[in-house]
Amino acid sequence: MSMMSDLIGYGRSEKTRGAADPARAHAALWLSAARERRTLAELPDHLLADIGITRAEAEAETRRPFWSVRKRG
């Protein structure tokens, strides 16, 4: 369990902790998106080309707010 999930669930009973699951899932998704965008911003051009992304596309992605997450698949 991560520190964030420990803090969100701290002091709650099993019954009320379940209500926080969607909030916890969103927080984890947002943190993951922010982390991935920071990593993308640091990639050199030749690695971006390897994954089929231009520098302009990478920069556009890194400017998106953390809560703006597209569904994959």
PQR file with spaces between the fields and no chain letter, atoms N, CA, C, O and H, PARSE charges and radii, in Angstrom:
ATOM       1  N    MET     1       0.844   -1.181    0.000 -0.4000 1.5000
ATOM       2  CA   MET     1       0.000    0.000    0.000 -0.0000 2.0000
ATOM       3  C    MET     1       0.889    1.243    0.000  0.5500 1.7000
ATOM       4  O    MET     1       1.915    1.281    0.678 -0.5500 1.4000
ATOM       5  N    SER     2       0.487    2.252   -0.762 -0.4000 1.5000
ATOM       6  CA   SER     2       1.296    3.461   -0.834 -0.0000 2.0000
ATOM       7  C    SER     2       0.995    4.380    0.347  0.5500 1.7000
ATOM       8  O    SER     2       0.005    4.214    1.060 -0.5500 1.4000
ATOM       9  H    SER     2      -0.347    2.221   -1.313  0.4000 1.0000
ATOM      10  N    MET     3       1.877    5.344    0.524 -0.4000 1.5000
ATOM      11  CA   MET     3       1.689    6.295    1.612 -0.0000 2.0000
ATOM      12  C    MET     3       0.389    7.073    1.425  0.5500 1.7000
ATOM      13  O    MET     3      -0.326    7.331    2.393 -0.5500 1.4000
ATOM      14  H    MET     3       2.681    5.479   -0.055  0.4000 1.0000
ATOM      15  N    MET     4       0.078    7.451    0.166 -0.4000 1.5000
ATOM      16  CA   MET     4      -1.153    8.199   -0.104 -0.0000 2.0000
ATOM      17  C    MET     4      -2.373    7.383    0.298  0.5500 1.7000
ATOM      18  O    MET     4      -3.280    7.909    0.943 -0.5500 1.4000
ATOM      19  H    MET     4       0.658    7.241   -0.621  0.4000 1.0000
ATOM      20  N    SER     5      -2.411    6.109   -0.074 -0.4000 1.5000
ATOM      21  CA   SER     5      -3.572    5.299    0.275 -0.0000 2.0000
ATOM      22  C    SER     5      -3.639    5.068    1.784  0.5500 1.7000
ATOM      23  O    SER     5      -4.731    4.970    2.343 -0.5500 1.4000
ATOM      24  H    SER     5      -1.675    5.682   -0.598  0.4000 1.0000
ATOM      25  N    ASP     6      -2.493    4.979    2.443 -0.4000 1.5000
ATOM      26  CA   ASP     6      -2.489    4.852    3.899 -0.0000 2.0000
ATOM      27  C    ASP     6      -3.118    6.080    4.543  0.5500 1.7000
ATOM      28  O    ASP     6      -3.892    5.964    5.494 -0.5500 1.4000
ATOM      29  H    ASP     6      -1.606    5.059    1.989  0.4000 1.0000
ATOM      30  N    LEU     7      -2.782    7.263    4.018 -0.4000 1.5000
ATOM      31  CA   LEU     7      -3.316    8.496    4.583 -0.0000 2.0000
ATOM      32  C    LEU     7      -4.810    8.640    4.324  0.5500 1.7000
ATOM      33  O    LEU     7      -5.556    9.080    5.199 -0.5500 1.4000
ATOM      34  H    LEU     7      -2.153    7.358    3.246  0.4000 1.0000
ATOM      35  N    ILE     8      -5.246    8.270    3.130 -0.4000 1.5000
ATOM      36  CA   ILE     8      -6.664    8.397    2.794 -0.0000 2.0000
ATOM      37  C    ILE     8      -7.506    7.466    3.661  0.5500 1.7000
ATOM      38  O    ILE     8      -8.583    7.851    4.116 -0.5500 1.4000
ATOM      39  H    ILE     8      -4.641    7.912    2.419  0.4000 1.0000
ATOM      40  N    GLY     9      -7.026    6.246    3.894 -0.4000 1.5000
ATOM      41  CA   GLY     9      -7.798    5.272    4.651 -0.0000 2.0000
ATOM      42  C    GLY     9      -7.586    5.321    6.151  0.5500 1.7000
ATOM      43  O    GLY     9      -8.263    4.597    6.881 -0.5500 1.4000
ATOM      44  H    GLY     9      -6.151    5.934    3.525  0.4000 1.0000
ATOM      45  N    TYR    10      -6.678    6.144    6.634 -0.4000 1.5000
ATOM      46  CA   TYR    10      -6.334    6.162    8.059 -0.0000 2.0000
ATOM      47  C    TYR    10      -7.539    6.533    8.915  0.5500 1.7000
ATOM      48  O    TYR    10      -8.242    7.504    8.637 -0.5500 1.4000
ATOM      49  H    TYR    10      -6.128    6.732    6.040  0.4000 1.0000
ATOM      50  N    GLY    11      -7.758    5.759    9.936 -0.4000 1.5000
ATOM      51  CA   GLY    11      -8.785    6.068   10.927 -0.0000 2.0000
ATOM      52  C    GLY    11     -10.199    5.778   10.487  0.5500 1.7000
ATOM      53  O    GLY    11     -11.141    6.224   11.142 -0.5500 1.4000
ATOM      54  H    GLY    11      -7.186    4.970   10.162  0.4000 1.0000
ATOM      55  N    ARG    12     -10.384    5.055    9.409 -0.4000 1.5000
ATOM      56  CA   ARG    12     -11.739    4.758    8.943 -0.0000 2.0000
ATOM      57  C    ARG    12     -12.047    3.290    9.187  0.5500 1.7000
ATOM      58  O    ARG    12     -11.164    2.433    9.163 -0.5500 1.4000
ATOM      59  H    ARG    12      -9.619    4.693    8.877  0.4000 1.0000
ATOM      60  N    SER    13     -13.304    3.031    9.418 -0.4000 1.5000
ATOM      61  CA   SER    13     -13.727    1.639    9.567 -0.0000 2.0000
ATOM      62  C    SER    13     -13.760    0.991    8.184  0.5500 1.7000
ATOM      63  O    SER    13     -13.693    1.683    7.168 -0.5500 1.4000
ATOM      64  H    SER    13     -14.022    3.727    9.437  0.4000 1.0000
ATOM      65  N    GLU    14     -13.863   -0.324    8.147 -0.4000 1.5000
ATOM      66  CA   GLU    14     -13.946   -1.032    6.862 -0.0000 2.0000
ATOM      67  C    GLU    14     -15.138   -0.529    6.050  0.5500 1.7000
ATOM      68  O    GLU    14     -15.052   -0.395    4.830 -0.5500 1.4000
ATOM      69  H    GLU    14     -13.918   -0.887    8.972  0.4000 1.0000
ATOM      70  N    LYS    15     -16.241   -0.254    6.727 -0.4000 1.5000
ATOM      71  CA   LYS    15     -17.458    0.174    6.033 -0.0000 2.0000
ATOM      72  C    LYS    15     -17.264    1.539    5.379  0.5500 1.7000
ATOM      73  O    LYS    15     -17.640    1.713    4.220 -0.5500 1.4000
ATOM      74  H    LYS    15     -16.311   -0.363    7.719  0.4000 1.0000
ATOM      75  N    THR    16     -16.694    2.503    6.079 -0.4000 1.5000
ATOM      76  CA   THR    16     -16.520    3.839    5.512 -0.0000 2.0000
ATOM      77  C    THR    16     -15.296    3.920    4.616  0.5500 1.7000
ATOM      78  O    THR    16     -15.231    4.793    3.750 -0.5500 1.4000
ATOM      79  H    THR    16     -16.388    2.362    7.021  0.4000 1.0000
ATOM      80  N    ARG    17     -14.335    3.045    4.799 -0.4000 1.5000
ATOM      81  CA   ARG    17     -13.144    3.043    3.953 -0.0000 2.0000
ATOM      82  C    ARG    17     -13.523    2.700    2.514  0.5500 1.7000
ATOM      83  O    ARG    17     -12.917    3.222    1.578 -0.5500 1.4000
ATOM      84  H    ARG    17     -14.388    2.336    5.502  0.4000 1.0000
ATOM      85  N    GLY    18     -14.518    1.829    2.324 -0.4000 1.5000
ATOM      86  CA   GLY    18     -14.965    1.455    0.985 -0.0000 2.0000
ATOM      87  C    GLY    18     -15.474    2.649    0.199  0.5500 1.7000
ATOM      88  O    GLY    18     -15.338    2.683   -1.024 -0.5500 1.4000
ATOM      89  H    GLY    18     -15.010    1.405    3.085  0.4000 1.0000
ATOM      90  N    ALA    19     -16.055    3.626    0.875 -0.4000 1.5000
ATOM      91  CA   ALA    19     -16.550    4.825    0.210 -0.0000 2.0000
ATOM      92  C    ALA    19     -15.411    5.661   -0.349  0.5500 1.7000
ATOM      93  O    ALA    19     -15.616    6.436   -1.283 -0.5500 1.4000
ATOM      94  H    ALA    19     -16.165    3.598    1.869  0.4000 1.0000
ATOM      95  N    ALA    20     -14.223    5.517    0.201 -0.4000 1.5000
ATOM      96  CA   ALA    20     -13.080    6.296   -0.270 -0.0000 2.0000
ATOM      97  C    ALA    20     -12.377    5.632   -1.450  0.5500 1.7000
ATOM      98  O    ALA    20     -11.504    6.246   -2.063 -0.5500 1.4000
ATOM      99  H    ALA    20     -14.056    4.887    0.959  0.4000 1.0000
ATOM     100  N    ASP    21     -12.736    4.394   -1.781 -0.4000 1.5000
ATOM     101  CA   ASP    21     -12.059    3.684   -2.862 -0.0000 2.0000
ATOM     102  C    ASP    21     -12.076    4.442   -4.191  0.5500 1.7000
ATOM     103  O    ASP    21     -11.029    4.531   -4.831 -0.5500 1.4000
ATOM     104  H    ASP    21     -13.446    3.895   -1.283  0.4000 1.0000
ATOM     105  N    PRO    22     -13.215    4.994   -4.642 -0.5600 1.5000
ATOM     106  CA   PRO    22     -13.182    5.751   -5.901  0.2800 2.0000
ATOM     107  C    PRO    22     -12.261    6.974   -5.817  0.5500 1.7000
ATOM     108  O    PRO    22     -11.550    7.281   -6.774 -0.5500 1.4000
ATOM     109  N    ALA    23     -12.270    7.652   -4.706 -0.4000 1.5000
ATOM     110  CA   ALA    23     -11.393    8.817   -4.538 -0.0000 2.0000
ATOM     111  C    ALA    23      -9.935    8.377   -4.540  0.5500 1.7000
ATOM     112  O    ALA    23      -9.086    9.034   -5.142 -0.5500 1.4000
ATOM     113  H    ALA    23     -12.847    7.403   -3.928  0.4000 1.0000
ATOM     114  N    ARG    24      -9.651    7.289   -3.882 -0.4000 1.5000
ATOM     115  CA   ARG    24      -8.295    6.756   -3.846 -0.0000 2.0000
ATOM     116  C    ARG    24      -7.854    6.336   -5.246  0.5500 1.7000
ATOM     117  O    ARG    24      -6.710    6.576   -5.633 -0.5500 1.4000
ATOM     118  H    ARG    24     -10.341    6.755   -3.393  0.4000 1.0000
ATOM     119  N    ALA    25      -8.742    5.717   -6.000 -0.4000 1.5000
ATOM     120  CA   ALA    25      -8.418    5.289   -7.362 -0.0000 2.0000
ATOM     121  C    ALA    25      -8.133    6.498   -8.253  0.5500 1.7000
ATOM     122  O    ALA    25      -7.192    6.477   -9.046 -0.5500 1.4000
ATOM     123  H    ALA    25      -9.671    5.522   -5.686  0.4000 1.0000
ATOM     124  N    HIS    26      -8.937    7.543   -8.125 -0.4000 1.5000
ATOM     125  CA   HIS    26      -8.696    8.760   -8.912 -0.0000 2.0000
ATOM     126  C    HIS    26      -7.366    9.399   -8.530  0.5500 1.7000
ATOM     127  O    HIS    26      -6.604    9.810   -9.405 -0.5500 1.4000
ATOM     128  H    HIS    26      -9.702    7.560   -7.481  0.4000 1.0000
ATOM     129  N    ALA    27      -7.083    9.486   -7.251 -0.4000 1.5000
ATOM     130  CA   ALA    27      -5.821   10.077   -6.806 -0.0000 2.0000
ATOM     131  C    ALA    27      -4.636    9.287   -7.343  0.5500 1.7000
ATOM     132  O    ALA    27      -3.646    9.875   -7.781 -0.5500 1.4000
ATOM     133  H    ALA    27      -7.702    9.152   -6.540  0.4000 1.0000
ATOM     134  N    ALA    28      -4.725    7.967   -7.315 -0.4000 1.5000
ATOM     135  CA   ALA    28      -3.642    7.127   -7.835 -0.0000 2.0000
ATOM     136  C    ALA    28      -3.480    7.319   -9.338  0.5500 1.7000
ATOM     137  O    ALA    28      -2.357    7.376   -9.839 -0.5500 1.4000
ATOM     138  H    ALA    28      -5.529    7.489   -6.960  0.4000 1.0000
ATOM     139  N    LEU    29      -4.584    7.419  -10.054 -0.4000 1.5000
ATOM     140  CA   LEU    29      -4.536    7.638  -11.496 -0.0000 2.0000
ATOM     141  C    LEU    29      -3.898    8.989  -11.816  0.5500 1.7000
ATOM     142  O    LEU    29      -3.063    9.087  -12.715 -0.5500 1.4000
ATOM     143  H    LEU    29      -5.497    7.374   -9.647  0.4000 1.0000
ATOM     144  N    TRP    30      -4.292   10.023  -11.083 -0.4000 1.5000
ATOM     145  CA   TRP    30      -3.740   11.362  -11.314 -0.0000 2.0000
ATOM     146  C    TRP    30      -2.246   11.406  -11.010  0.5500 1.7000
ATOM     147  O    TRP    30      -1.476   12.010  -11.756 -0.5500 1.4000
ATOM     148  H    TRP    30      -4.971    9.943  -10.353  0.4000 1.0000
ATOM     149  N    LEU    31      -1.839   10.771   -9.923 -0.4000 1.5000
ATOM     150  CA   LEU    31      -0.407   10.730   -9.589 -0.0000 2.0000
ATOM     151  C    LEU    31       0.383    9.996  -10.656  0.5500 1.7000
ATOM     152  O    LEU    31       1.479   10.414  -11.028 -0.5500 1.4000
ATOM     153  H    LEU    31      -2.465   10.281   -9.317  0.4000 1.0000
ATOM     154  N    SER    32      -0.174    8.909  -11.141 -0.4000 1.5000
ATOM     155  CA   SER    32       0.484    8.134  -12.190 -0.0000 2.0000
ATOM     156  C    SER    32       0.610    8.951  -13.473  0.5500 1.7000
ATOM     157  O    SER    32       1.663    8.944  -14.110 -0.5500 1.4000
ATOM     158  H    SER    32      -1.064    8.570  -10.839  0.4000 1.0000
ATOM     159  N    ALA    33      -0.453    9.655  -13.856 -0.4000 1.5000
ATOM     160  CA   ALA    33      -0.424   10.475  -15.072 -0.0000 2.0000
ATOM     161  C    ALA    33       0.622   11.575  -14.952  0.5500 1.7000
ATOM     162  O    ALA    33       1.363   11.830  -15.901 -0.5500 1.4000
ATOM     163  H    ALA    33      -1.309    9.661  -13.338  0.4000 1.0000
ATOM     164  N    ALA    34       0.690   12.224  -13.803 -0.4000 1.5000
ATOM     165  CA   ALA    34       1.674   13.290  -13.591 -0.0000 2.0000
ATOM     166  C    ALA    34       3.094   12.737  -13.677  0.5500 1.7000
ATOM     167  O    ALA    34       3.975   13.357  -14.273 -0.5500 1.4000
ATOM     168  H    ALA    34       0.087   12.017  -13.032  0.4000 1.0000
ATOM     169  N    ARG    35       3.307   11.574  -13.080 -0.4000 1.5000
ATOM     170  CA   ARG    35       4.630   10.937  -13.110 -0.0000 2.0000
ATOM     171  C    ARG    35       5.025   10.555  -14.539  0.5500 1.7000
ATOM     172  O    ARG    35       6.159   10.795  -14.954 -0.5500 1.4000
ATOM     173  H    ARG    35       2.591   11.070  -12.596  0.4000 1.0000
ATOM     174  N    GLU    36       4.096    9.962  -15.289 -0.4000 1.5000
ATOM     175  CA   GLU    36       4.376    9.575  -16.670 -0.0000 2.0000
ATOM     176  C    GLU    36       4.663   10.786  -17.548  0.5500 1.7000
ATOM     177  O    GLU    36       5.531   10.731  -18.420 -0.5500 1.4000
ATOM     178  H    GLU    36       3.175    9.767  -14.951  0.4000 1.0000
ATOM     179  N    ARG    37       3.942   11.875  -17.324 -0.4000 1.5000
ATOM     180  CA   ARG    37       4.177   13.084  -18.122 -0.0000 2.0000
ATOM     181  C    ARG    37       5.531   13.704  -17.813  0.5500 1.7000
ATOM     182  O    ARG    37       6.199   14.210  -18.715 -0.5500 1.4000
ATOM     183  H    ARG    37       3.237   11.919  -16.616  0.4000 1.0000
ATOM     184  N    ARG    38       5.943   13.673  -16.558 -0.4000 1.5000
ATOM     185  CA   ARG    38       7.286   14.174  -16.220 -0.0000 2.0000
ATOM     186  C    ARG    38       8.359   13.329  -16.904  0.5500 1.7000
ATOM     187  O    ARG    38       9.339   13.859  -17.427 -0.5500 1.4000
ATOM     188  H    ARG    38       5.401   13.262  -15.826  0.4000 1.0000
ATOM     189  N    THR    39       8.164   12.023  -16.894 -0.4000 1.5000
ATOM     190  CA   THR    39       9.113   11.123  -17.546 -0.0000 2.0000
ATOM     191  C    THR    39       9.142   11.369  -19.052  0.5500 1.7000
ATOM     192  O    THR    39      10.215   11.403  -19.653 -0.5500 1.4000
ATOM     193  H    THR    39       7.368   11.593  -16.469  0.4000 1.0000
ATOM     194  N    LEU    40       7.993   11.537  -19.652 -0.4000 1.5000
ATOM     195  CA   LEU    40       7.904   11.812  -21.088 -0.0000 2.0000
ATOM     196  C    LEU    40       8.648   13.094  -21.450  0.5500 1.7000
ATOM     197  O    LEU    40       9.324   13.153  -22.477 -0.5500 1.4000
ATOM     198  H    LEU    40       7.121   11.509  -19.164  0.4000 1.0000
ATOM     199  N    ALA    41       8.525   14.110  -20.617 -0.4000 1.5000
ATOM     200  CA   ALA    41       9.184   15.390  -20.868 -0.0000 2.0000
ATOM     201  C    ALA    41      10.700   15.262  -20.856  0.5500 1.7000
ATOM     202  O    ALA    41      11.397   16.049  -21.497 -0.5500 1.4000
ATOM     203  H    ALA    41       7.976   14.062  -19.782  0.4000 1.0000
ATOM     204  N    GLU    42      11.212   14.276  -20.130 -0.4000 1.5000
ATOM     205  CA   GLU    42      12.660   14.108  -19.998 -0.0000 2.0000
ATOM     206  C    GLU    42      13.274   13.228  -21.086  0.5500 1.7000
ATOM     207  O    GLU    42      14.497   13.165  -21.208 -0.5500 1.4000
ATOM     208  H    GLU    42      10.646   13.637  -19.610  0.4000 1.0000
ATOM     209  N    LEU    43      12.444   12.551  -21.874 -0.4000 1.5000
ATOM     210  CA   LEU    43      12.978   11.651  -22.896 -0.0000 2.0000
ATOM     211  C    LEU    43      13.649   12.431  -24.028  0.5500 1.7000
ATOM     212  O    LEU    43      13.140   13.466  -24.459 -0.5500 1.4000
ATOM     213  H    LEU    43      11.450   12.603  -21.775  0.4000 1.0000
ATOM     214  N    PRO    44      14.787   11.936  -24.505 -0.5600 1.5000
ATOM     215  CA   PRO    44      15.427   12.574  -25.660  0.2800 2.0000
ATOM     216  C    PRO    44      14.640   12.259  -26.941  0.5500 1.7000
ATOM     217  O    PRO    44      13.853   11.314  -26.992 -0.5500 1.4000
ATOM     218  N    ASP    45      14.872   13.068  -27.956 -0.4000 1.5000
ATOM     219  CA   ASP    45      14.126   12.929  -29.208 -0.0000 2.0000
ATOM     220  C    ASP    45      14.222   11.538  -29.826  0.5500 1.7000
ATOM     221  O    ASP    45      13.230   11.039  -30.357 -0.5500 1.4000
ATOM     222  H    ASP    45      15.511   13.836  -27.915  0.4000 1.0000
ATOM     223  N    HIS    46      15.386   10.901  -29.769 -0.4000 1.5000
ATOM     224  CA   HIS    46      15.516    9.589  -30.410 -0.0000 2.0000
ATOM     225  C    HIS    46      14.656    8.526  -29.710  0.5500 1.7000
ATOM     226  O    HIS    46      14.189    7.591  -30.360 -0.5500 1.4000
ATOM     227  H    HIS    46      16.192   11.307  -29.338  0.4000 1.0000
ATOM     228  N    LEU    47      14.443    8.656  -28.404 -0.4000 1.5000
ATOM     229  CA   LEU    47      13.561    7.709  -27.708 -0.0000 2.0000
ATOM     230  C    LEU    47      12.092    8.021  -27.977  0.5500 1.7000
ATOM     231  O    LEU    47      11.266    7.113  -28.067 -0.5500 1.4000
ATOM     232  H    LEU    47      14.822    9.415  -27.875  0.4000 1.0000
ATOM     233  N    LEU    48      11.774    9.297  -28.104 -0.4000 1.5000
ATOM     234  CA   LEU    48      10.399    9.652  -28.486 -0.0000 2.0000
ATOM     235  C    LEU    48      10.084    9.079  -29.862  0.5500 1.7000
ATOM     236  O    LEU    48       8.996    8.550  -30.085 -0.5500 1.4000
ATOM     237  H    LEU    48      12.445   10.034  -28.031  0.4000 1.0000
ATOM     238  N    ALA    49      11.043    9.186  -30.789 -0.4000 1.5000
ATOM     239  CA   ALA    49      10.848    8.635  -32.131 -0.0000 2.0000
ATOM     240  C    ALA    49      10.636    7.126  -32.069  0.5500 1.7000
ATOM     241  O    ALA    49       9.842    6.579  -32.834 -0.5500 1.4000
ATOM     242  H    ALA    49      11.928    9.616  -30.608  0.4000 1.0000
ATOM     243  N    ASP    50      11.341    6.454  -31.165 -0.4000 1.5000
ATOM     244  CA   ASP    50      11.184    5.005  -31.019 -0.0000 2.0000
ATOM     245  C    ASP    50       9.761    4.609  -30.634  0.5500 1.7000
ATOM     246  O    ASP    50       9.282    3.546  -31.030 -0.5500 1.4000
ATOM     247  H    ASP    50      11.986    6.899  -30.544  0.4000 1.0000
ATOM     248  N    ILE    51       9.094    5.450  -29.870 -0.4000 1.5000
ATOM     249  CA   ILE    51       7.724    5.131  -29.455 -0.0000 2.0000
ATOM     250  C    ILE    51       6.672    5.841  -30.315  0.5500 1.7000
ATOM     251  O    ILE    51       5.476    5.789  -30.028 -0.5500 1.4000
ATOM     252  H    ILE    51       9.483    6.313  -29.548  0.4000 1.0000
ATOM     253  N    GLY    52       7.152    6.508  -31.382 -0.4000 1.5000
ATOM     254  CA   GLY    52       6.233    7.113  -32.346 -0.0000 2.0000
ATOM     255  C    GLY    52       5.607    8.419  -31.904  0.5500 1.7000
ATOM     256  O    GLY    52       4.483    8.740  -32.289 -0.5500 1.4000
ATOM     257  H    GLY    52       8.124    6.550  -31.614  0.4000 1.0000
ATOM     258  N    ILE    53       6.336    9.174  -31.093 -0.4000 1.5000
ATOM     259  CA   ILE    53       5.832   10.465  -30.602 -0.0000 2.0000
ATOM     260  C    ILE    53       6.816   11.563  -30.980  0.5500 1.7000
ATOM     261  O    ILE    53       8.026   11.404  -30.819 -0.5500 1.4000
ATOM     262  H    ILE    53       7.249    8.913  -30.780  0.4000 1.0000
ATOM     263  N    THR    54       6.298   12.667  -31.478 -0.4000 1.5000
ATOM     264  CA   THR    54       7.167   13.798  -31.802 -0.0000 2.0000
ATOM     265  C    THR    54       7.407   14.624  -30.540  0.5500 1.7000
ATOM     266  O    THR    54       6.686   14.482  -29.553 -0.5500 1.4000
ATOM     267  H    THR    54       5.315   12.796  -31.609  0.4000 1.0000
ATOM     268  N    ARG    55       8.410   15.475  -30.575 -0.4000 1.5000
ATOM     269  CA   ARG    55       8.681   16.379  -29.445 -0.0000 2.0000
ATOM     270  C    ARG    55       7.467   17.264  -29.194  0.5500 1.7000
ATOM     271  O    ARG    55       7.106   17.503  -28.041 -0.5500 1.4000
ATOM     272  H    ARG    55       8.996   15.591  -31.377  0.4000 1.0000
ATOM     273  N    ALA    56       6.834   17.752  -30.253 -0.4000 1.5000
ATOM     274  CA   ALA    56       5.652   18.615  -30.106 -0.0000 2.0000
ATOM     275  C    ALA    56       4.514   17.877  -29.400  0.5500 1.7000
ATOM     276  O    ALA    56       3.838   18.443  -28.541 -0.5500 1.4000
ATOM     277  H    ALA    56       7.127   17.558  -31.189  0.4000 1.0000
ATOM     278  N    GLU    57       4.308   16.605  -29.770 -0.4000 1.5000
ATOM     279  CA   GLU    57       3.259   15.813  -29.118 -0.0000 2.0000
ATOM     280  C    GLU    57       3.591   15.574  -27.651  0.5500 1.7000
ATOM     281  O    GLU    57       2.705   15.628  -26.798 -0.5500 1.4000
ATOM     282  H    GLU    57       4.857   16.146  -30.468  0.4000 1.0000
ATOM     283  N    ALA    58       4.851   15.312  -27.353 -0.4000 1.5000
ATOM     284  CA   ALA    58       5.277   15.101  -25.969 -0.0000 2.0000
ATOM     285  C    ALA    58       5.073   16.370  -25.147  0.5500 1.7000
ATOM     286  O    ALA    58       4.592   16.317  -24.014 -0.5500 1.4000
ATOM     287  H    ALA    58       5.571   15.269  -28.046  0.4000 1.0000
ATOM     288  N    GLU    59       5.440   17.506  -25.725 -0.4000 1.5000
ATOM     289  CA   GLU    59       5.264   18.771  -25.010 -0.0000 2.0000
ATOM     290  C    GLU    59       3.793   19.086  -24.783  0.5500 1.7000
ATOM     291  O    GLU    59       3.420   19.583  -23.720 -0.5500 1.4000
ATOM     292  H    GLU    59       5.830   17.550  -26.645  0.4000 1.0000
ATOM     293  N    ALA    60       2.954   18.797  -25.779 -0.4000 1.5000
ATOM     294  CA   ALA    60       1.510   19.009  -25.612 -0.0000 2.0000
ATOM     295  C    ALA    60       0.967   18.131  -24.480  0.5500 1.7000
ATOM     296  O    ALA    60       0.139   18.576  -23.686 -0.5500 1.4000
ATOM     297  H    ALA    60       3.257   18.393  -26.642  0.4000 1.0000
ATOM     298  N    GLU    61       1.434   16.899  -24.414 -0.4000 1.5000
ATOM     299  CA   GLU    61       0.985   15.982  -23.359 -0.0000 2.0000
ATOM     300  C    GLU    61       1.434   16.475  -21.984  0.5500 1.7000
ATOM     301  O    GLU    61       0.668   16.403  -21.023 -0.5500 1.4000
ATOM     302  H    GLU    61       2.107   16.538  -25.059  0.4000 1.0000
ATOM     303  N    THR    62       2.660   16.972  -21.881 -0.4000 1.5000
ATOM     304  CA   THR    62       3.167   17.406  -20.577 -0.0000 2.0000
ATOM     305  C    THR    62       2.496   18.680  -20.084  0.5500 1.7000
ATOM     306  O    THR    62       2.541   18.978  -18.890 -0.5500 1.4000
ATOM     307  H    THR    62       3.283   17.031  -22.661  0.4000 1.0000
ATOM     308  N    ARG    63       1.875   19.437  -20.986 -0.4000 1.5000
ATOM     309  CA   ARG    63       1.163   20.656  -20.568 -0.0000 2.0000
ATOM     310  C    ARG    63      -0.246   20.370  -20.045  0.5500 1.7000
ATOM     311  O    ARG    63      -0.881   21.246  -19.459 -0.5500 1.4000
ATOM     312  H    ARG    63       1.839   19.195  -21.956  0.4000 1.0000
ATOM     313  N    ARG    64      -0.728   19.159  -20.254 -0.4000 1.5000
ATOM     314  CA   ARG    64      -2.076   18.830  -19.787 -0.0000 2.0000
ATOM     315  C    ARG    64      -2.102   18.793  -18.259  0.5500 1.7000
ATOM     316  O    ARG    64      -1.123   18.383  -17.635 -0.5500 1.4000
ATOM     317  H    ARG    64      -0.212   18.446  -20.731  0.4000 1.0000
ATOM     318  N    PRO    65      -3.206   19.214  -17.655 -0.5600 1.5000
ATOM     319  CA   PRO    65      -3.302   19.152  -16.185  0.2800 2.0000
ATOM     320  C    PRO    65      -3.356   17.708  -15.698  0.5500 1.7000
ATOM     321  O    PRO    65      -3.767   16.809  -16.432 -0.5500 1.4000
ATOM     322  N    PHE    66      -2.942   17.499  -14.468 -0.4000 1.5000
ATOM     323  CA   PHE    66      -2.852   16.143  -13.921 -0.0000 2.0000
ATOM     324  C    PHE    66      -4.188   15.418  -13.937  0.5500 1.7000
ATOM     325  O    PHE    66      -4.213   14.193  -14.059 -0.5500 1.4000
ATOM     326  H    PHE    66      -2.608   18.229  -13.872  0.4000 1.0000
ATOM     327  N    TRP    67      -5.291   16.131  -13.818 -0.4000 1.5000
ATOM     328  CA   TRP    67      -6.600   15.487  -13.748 -0.0000 2.0000
ATOM     329  C    TRP    67      -7.144   15.123  -15.133  0.5500 1.7000
ATOM     330  O    TRP    67      -8.162   14.438  -15.234 -0.5500 1.4000
ATOM     331  H    TRP    67      -5.271   17.126  -13.719  0.4000 1.0000
ATOM     332  N    SER    68      -6.487   15.569  -16.181 -0.4000 1.5000
ATOM     333  CA   SER    68      -6.924   15.278  -17.535 -0.0000 2.0000
ATOM     334  C    SER    68      -6.288   13.966  -17.991  0.5500 1.7000
ATOM     335  O    SER    68      -5.134   13.935  -18.417 -0.5500 1.4000
ATOM     336  H    SER    68      -5.660   16.125  -16.099  0.4000 1.0000
ATOM     337  N    VAL    69      -7.055   12.891  -17.894 -0.4000 1.5000
ATOM     338  CA   VAL    69      -6.542   11.557  -18.199 -0.0000 2.0000
ATOM     339  C    VAL    69      -7.440   10.917  -19.253  0.5500 1.7000
ATOM     340  O    VAL    69      -8.661   10.865  -19.107 -0.5500 1.4000
ATOM     341  H    VAL    69      -7.993   12.916  -17.548  0.4000 1.0000
ATOM     342  N    ARG    70      -6.807   10.434  -20.314 -0.4000 1.5000
ATOM     343  CA   ARG    70      -7.556    9.723  -21.362 -0.0000 2.0000
ATOM     344  C    ARG    70      -7.602    8.244  -21.041  0.5500 1.7000
ATOM     345  O    ARG    70      -6.658    7.687  -20.481 -0.5500 1.4000
ATOM     346  H    ARG    70      -5.814   10.477  -20.432  0.4000 1.0000
ATOM     347  N    LYS    71      -8.702    7.618  -21.397 -0.4000 1.5000
ATOM     348  CA   LYS    71      -8.798    6.170  -21.215 -0.0000 2.0000
ATOM     349  C    LYS    71      -7.907    5.486  -22.233  0.5500 1.7000
ATOM     350  O    LYS    71      -7.816    5.912  -23.384 -0.5500 1.4000
ATOM     351  H    LYS    71      -9.469    8.071  -21.851  0.4000 1.0000
ATOM     352  N    ARG    72      -7.249    4.421  -21.794 -0.4000 1.5000
ATOM     353  CA   ARG    72      -6.388    3.652  -22.690 -0.0000 2.0000
ATOM     354  C    ARG    72      -7.175    2.506  -23.282  0.5500 1.7000
ATOM     355  O    ARG    72      -8.144    2.007  -22.710 -0.5500 1.4000
ATOM     356  H    ARG    72      -7.323    4.075  -20.859  0.4000 1.0000
ATOM     357  N    GLY    73      -6.709    2.110  -24.461 -0.4000 1.5000
ATOM     358  CA   GLY    73      -7.298    0.918  -25.059 -0.0000 2.0000
ATOM     359  C    GLY    73      -8.196    1.188  -26.130  0.5500 1.7000
ATOM     360  O    GLY    73      -8.756    0.261  -26.715 -0.5500 1.4000
ATOM     361  H    GLY    73      -5.922    2.515  -24.926  0.4000 1.0000
